[in-house]
Amino acid sequence: MTELTHAQASGLADTMRTVANPVRLQLMAMLSRRPGRQVDLLAGLQLGGTWISQSMLSHHLHRLTAAGLASRERHGNVVTWRIEPAGLALVADFLRKAGAR
């Protein structure tokens, strides 16, 4: 496995802390199936038994976006959220290499 610089390790740790949240994991699972609007994501969480406010949903989506794991696209008044494959690839590659023998 390739060695990490302190800056790389710090960035990866921040990203992994972002992922290590049950609501964010649920959001990532939903967005991995298809992009979604905030109202649809909130409804999906509620169907799964997770009840959060609109403001908490916004907070979680902002954290995913700040970590490079999700992105948003605005068309007029409609905002669509989607998974950001490059952000996920960094975490997946690290975990894959860490598990290699």
Secondary structure as GFF3:
##gff-version 3
##sequence-region A 1 101
A	DSSP	alpha_helix	6	19	.	.	.	ID=ss1
A	DSSP	alpha_helix	22	33	.	.	.	ID=ss2
A	DSSP	beta_strand	36	37	.	.	.	ID=ss3
A	DSSP	alpha_helix	38	47	.	.	.	ID=ss4
A	DSSP	alpha_helix	54	66	.	.	.	ID=ss5
A	DSSP	beta_strand	70	75	.	.	.	ID=ss6
A	DSSP	beta_strand	78	83	.	.	.	ID=ss7
A	DSSP	alpha_helix	85	99	.	.	.	ID=ss8
###
